[in-house]
Amino acid sequence: MIISPGYGYEPEDIAEAGMDVTLQYIAGAPGHAVSGGISGLLNNQWVVAIGTGLIVAALVWWFKWN
């Protein structure tokens, strides 16, 4: 056993050793930072799949591939 002037390693000692900084780093509920609008639309898998298909179709038409 080591005797020290500091706090121990038990959960109650750790809880008393510092201050609660949760509110400084977590502003809301899980998923609160998910943005809507254009960013949300561009991250939708259906929009990405259809957009990729349209780009490939445009390239095929542009280079006249059959």
C-alpha positions in Angstrom: 0.0 0.0 0.0 1.3 3.4 -0.9 0.3 6.4 1.1 0.0 9.6 -0.9 -1.5 13.0 -0.3 -3.5 12.8 -3.5 -6.7 11.0 -4.4 -7.1 7.3 -4.8 -8.1 5.1 -7.7 -11.6 4.1 -6.5 -14.5 5.5 -8.5 -15.7 7.8 -5.7 -12.1 9.2 -5.4 -11.9 9.9 -9.1 -15.3 11.6 -9.1 -14.2 13.9 -6.4 -10.8 14.7 -7.9 -11.9 17.0 -10.7 -14.8 19.0 -12.0 -17.5 17.9 -14.3 -16.7 19.2 -17.8 -19.5 17.3 -19.7 -21.4 20.4 -20.6 -18.3 22.0 -22.1 -17.9 19.2 -24.6 -21.3 17.7 -25.2 -24.0 20.3 -26.1 -27.0 18.1 -26.7 -28.5 14.6 -27.2 -26.8 12.0 -29.3 -27.0 13.0 -33.0 -27.6 16.7 -32.3 -24.7 17.6 -34.5 -26.2 15.9 -37.6 -27.0 18.8 -39.9 -29.9 18.9 -42.3 -30.3 20.7 -45.6 -27.7 20.3 -48.4 -25.2 18.3 -46.2 -27.9 15.9 -45.1 -29.1 15.5 -48.7 -25.6 14.8 -50.1 -25.0 12.2 -47.4 -28.1 10.2 -48.3 -27.2 6.9 -50.0 -30.1 7.1 -52.5 -29.0 10.6 -53.7 -25.4 9.5 -54.0 -26.4 6.3 -56.0 -28.7 8.2 -58.4 -26.2 11.0 -58.8 -23.4 8.6 -59.6 -25.6 6.9 -62.1 -26.4 10.2 -63.8 -22.7 11.1 -63.9 -21.8 7.8 -65.5 -24.6 8.2 -68.0 -23.5 11.7 -68.9 -19.9 10.4 -69.4 -21.1 7.6 -71.6 -23.1 10.1 -73.7 -20.2 12.5 -73.8 -17.6 10.0 -75.0 -20.3 8.3 -77.2 -19.7 4.8 -75.7 -22.2 2.1 -76.6 
